[in-house]
Amino acid sequence: MSNTKKAGSQALPNKPKRLTDTNLLLLITIVVFLVMYIGAMIFLKKGFLKPQTFFNILNANAALIITSCGMSLVMITGGIDISVGGVVALVSMSCAVYLDYHGGSVFASLLIALGIGLAFGAVQGFLVAYLDIQPFIVSLAGMFFARGMTTIVHTAPFNVANEGFAALKDTRINVPGLGTVNKLGKYINAYVEIGVIVAVLVVIILFCILKWTKAGRNFYAVGGSRQSALMLGINVKKTRFLAHLLCGLLAGIGGYVYFLHVGSGSASHAMGMEMNAIASSIIGGTLLTGGVGNIAGTFVGVLSLSTIQNIVSSIGLDQAWWTGITVAAMLCLFLVVQSMIMARKKKRV
């Protein structure tokens, strides 16, 4: 009898586990990014061989990484938030005015940033989750309101002269062993800004929340099917509200990181950031229909978006429309890939 069982178990070997849609999209995103960056290192060089070039991508896009993570949370639940760019601009202008015109402290300015982000997230989350208003309309109103308030707070752009803030802004964290020697023979350390550390921590925390917590599973369930989520006993309204609240909070944090990077207040700050956040989320494997997404993919999506822009600039196509065309082509590619994966999923079902 035991021999029969052994023979049966040998005749029916365990099938290898298939990649989930989320992991497959993440794998594709990573492969595309590596192909682009390694290709740039081989064929273009022009600084791509220097480690600091990669760190500069992180320095310049730390705020976008944070806001894109918030955008991914909302998109996973089947929503959208196009107000994040306006919130970032409002945060940077409000903090700049508070520090320079009111002699405020750096810590208090950080609280202002968090408060603005939470206020937008709470109001928009309530309207979307509990009044069932379309997320696009709500966040569109939020974007216009944030941009208008930024101009009301202060009209003319200016650089912040606050000493405490300037010291924090100029703080650099050296990356040992990855520096370069300049033409004078002096060794220059590779470095990242404080904002990069904040962005990496946000990615790690949100990745853990989505992967190992009940709230994370609820986000995916609500995005996949609200009706099914209700039948499972999930509080759909609370989950959608929480997603928008976190997105607003992350927009506030991203706004302060952006402020640390540029060191100024301006009504024109973060123009188009909401579109870049959506594009980064899509490139990272987050579906617009909800239920599928990965924070690690969003992180790589931001790097991919910035890398393709740097490549276009390096080959001499500095005009803005070439960047737009390239990003559009990249988005179309990933949308097609997503459609193919979803079509494969439907066939399996």
Backbone hydrogen bonds, N-H to C=O, Kabsch-Sander energy under -0.5 kcal/mol:
donor,donor_aa,acceptor,acceptor_aa,energy
5,K,1,M,-2.0
6,K,2,S,-2.3
7,A,3,N,-2.5
8,G,4,T,-2.5
9,S,5,K,-2.6
10,Q,6,K,-2.0
11,A,7,A,-1.9
12,L,8,G,-1.3
24,L,20,T,-2.7
25,L,21,D,-2.4
26,L,22,T,-2.0
27,L,23,N,-2.4
28,I,24,L,-2.3
29,T,25,L,-2.3
30,I,26,L,-2.4
31,V,27,L,-2.4
32,V,28,I,-2.5
33,F,29,T,-2.3
34,L,30,I,-2.6
35,V,31,V,-2.6
36,M,32,V,-2.4
37,Y,33,F,-2.8
38,I,34,L,-2.7
39,G,35,V,-2.1
40,A,36,M,-2.2
41,M,37,Y,-2.2
42,I,38,I,-2.0
43,F,39,G,-2.9
44,L,39,G,-0.5
44,L,40,A,-1.5
45,K,40,A,-2.6
46,K,44,L,-0.9
48,F,45,K,-3.6
50,K,47,G,-1.5
53,T,50,K,-1.3
54,F,50,K,-0.8
54,F,51,P,-0.5
55,F,51,P,-1.9
56,N,52,Q,-2.5
57,I,53,T,-1.4
58,L,54,F,-1.6
59,N,55,F,-2.7
60,A,56,N,-2.7
61,N,57,I,-1.2
62,A,58,L,-0.6
62,A,59,N,-0.6
65,I,61,N,-2.5
66,I,62,A,-1.8
67,T,63,A,-2.5
68,S,64,L,-2.6
69,C,65,I,-1.7
70,G,66,I,-1.7
71,M,67,T,-2.3
72,S,68,S,-2.4
73,L,69,C,-1.8
74,V,70,G,-1.8
75,M,71,M,-2.6
76,I,72,S,-2.6
77,T,73,L,-1.2
78,G,75,M,-1.5
79,G,74,V,-2.6
84,V,81,D,-0.5
87,V,83,S,-2.3
88,V,84,V,-2.3
89,A,85,G,-2.0
90,L,86,G,-2.4
91,V,87,V,-2.7
92,S,88,V,-2.3
93,M,89,A,-2.4
94,S,90,L,-2.7
95,C,91,V,-2.6
96,A,92,S,-1.9
97,V,93,M,-2.5
98,Y,94,S,-2.3
99,L,95,C,-2.4
100,D,96,A,-2.4
101,Y,97,V,-2.4
102,H,97,V,-0.7
102,H,98,Y,-0.8
104,G,98,Y,-1.9
109,S,105,S,-1.9
110,L,106,V,-1.8
111,L,107,F,-1.8
112,I,108,A,-1.9
113,A,109,S,-1.9
114,L,110,L,-2.3
115,G,111,L,-2.5
116,I,112,I,-2.5
117,G,113,A,-2.2
118,L,114,L,-2.6
119,A,115,G,-2.4
120,F,116,I,-2.2
121,G,117,G,-2.4
122,A,118,L,-2.9
123,V,119,A,-2.3
124,Q,120,F,-2.4
125,G,121,G,-2.3
126,F,122,A,-2.3
127,L,123,V,-2.2
128,V,124,Q,-2.3
129,A,125,G,-3.0
130,Y,126,F,-1.9
131,L,126,F,-1.2
133,I,127,L,-2.0
138,V,134,Q,-2.3
139,S,135,P,-2.8
140,L,136,F,-1.9
141,A,137,I,-2.2
142,G,138,V,-2.1
143,M,139,S,-2.3
144,F,140,L,-2.2
145,F,141,A,-2.5
146,A,142,G,-2.6
147,R,143,M,-2.4
148,G,144,F,-2.4
149,M,145,F,-2.7
150,T,146,A,-2.0
151,T,147,R,-1.5
152,I,148,G,-1.8
153,V,149,M,-2.6
154,H,150,T,-1.6
158,F,265,G,-1.8
160,V,263,G,-2.3
166,A,162,N,-2.6
167,A,163,E,-2.4
168,L,164,G,-1.7
169,K,165,F,-2.9
170,D,166,A,-2.1
171,T,168,L,-1.0
173,I,192,V,-2.8
174,N,172,R,-0.7
175,V,190,A,-3.3
178,L,175,V,-1.3
180,T,188,I,-2.0
182,N,180,T,-0.5
182,N,186,K,-2.6
185,G,182,N,-1.9
188,I,180,T,-3.7
189,N,187,Y,-0.5
190,A,175,V,-0.6
192,V,173,I,-2.0
194,I,171,T,-0.6
196,V,193,E,-1.0
197,I,193,E,-1.0
198,V,194,I,-2.0
199,A,195,G,-2.5
200,V,196,V,-2.6
201,L,197,I,-2.2
202,V,198,V,-2.3
203,V,199,A,-2.3
204,I,200,V,-2.4
205,I,201,L,-2.7
206,L,202,V,-2.6
207,F,203,V,-2.3
208,C,204,I,-2.1
209,I,205,I,-2.3
210,L,206,L,-2.6
211,K,207,F,-1.8
212,W,208,C,-2.7
213,T,209,I,-1.4
216,G,209,I,-0.7
217,R,213,T,-1.9
218,N,214,K,-2.2
219,F,215,A,-1.9
220,Y,216,G,-1.6
221,A,217,R,-2.3
222,V,218,N,-2.8
223,G,219,F,-2.1
224,G,220,Y,-2.2
225,S,221,A,-2.3
229,A,225,S,-2.2
230,L,226,R,-2.4
231,M,227,Q,-1.9
232,L,228,S,-1.4
233,G,230,L,-1.5
234,I,229,A,-2.5
236,V,234,I,-1.3
239,T,235,N,-2.2
240,R,236,V,-2.6
241,F,237,K,-2.5
242,L,238,K,-2.5
243,A,239,T,-2.0
244,H,240,R,-1.9
245,L,241,F,-2.5
246,L,242,L,-2.7
247,C,243,A,-2.0
248,G,244,H,-2.4
249,L,245,L,-2.4
250,L,246,L,-2.7
251,A,247,C,-1.9
252,G,248,G,-2.0
253,I,249,L,-2.3
254,G,250,L,-3.2
255,G,251,A,-2.2
256,Y,252,G,-1.7
257,V,253,I,-2.3
258,Y,254,G,-2.6
259,F,255,G,-2.2
260,L,256,Y,-2.4
261,H,257,V,-1.6
262,V,258,Y,-2.5
263,G,259,F,-2.6
265,G,158,F,-2.3
269,H,266,S,-1.3
271,M,268,S,-1.1
273,M,270,A,-1.8
276,N,272,G,-2.0
277,A,273,M,-2.6
278,I,274,E,-2.0
279,A,275,M,-2.6
280,S,276,N,-2.7
281,S,277,A,-2.1
282,I,278,I,-2.4
283,I,279,A,-2.8
284,G,280,S,-2.0
285,G,282,I,-1.7
286,T,281,S,-2.7
287,L,285,G,-0.5
287,L,292,V,-1.9
290,G,287,L,-1.1
291,G,76,I,-3.0
298,T,294,N,-1.9
299,F,295,I,-2.2
300,V,296,A,-2.1
301,G,297,G,-2.4
302,V,298,T,-2.2
303,L,299,F,-1.7
304,S,300,V,-2.6
305,L,301,G,-2.5
306,S,302,V,-2.4
307,T,303,L,-2.5
308,I,304,S,-2.4
309,Q,305,L,-1.5
310,N,306,S,-2.2
311,I,307,T,-2.5
312,V,308,I,-2.2
313,S,309,Q,-2.0
314,S,310,N,-2.3
315,I,311,I,-1.6
316,G,313,S,-1.3
317,L,312,V,-1.8
318,D,316,G,-1.3
322,W,319,Q,-0.8
323,T,319,Q,-1.1
324,G,320,A,-2.1
325,I,321,W,-2.7
326,T,322,W,-2.3
327,V,323,T,-2.6
328,A,324,G,-2.4
329,A,325,I,-2.4
330,M,326,T,-2.3
331,L,327,V,-2.6
332,C,328,A,-2.5
333,L,329,A,-2.1
334,F,330,M,-2.1
335,L,331,L,-2.6
336,V,332,C,-2.4
337,V,333,L,-2.2
338,Q,334,F,-2.5
339,S,335,L,-2.3
340,M,336,V,-2.3
341,I,337,V,-2.2
342,M,338,Q,-2.5
343,A,339,S,-2.2
344,R,340,M,-2.0
345,K,341,I,-1.9
346,K,342,M,-2.1
347,K,343,A,-1.8
348,R,344,R,-1.8
349,V,345,K,-1.8
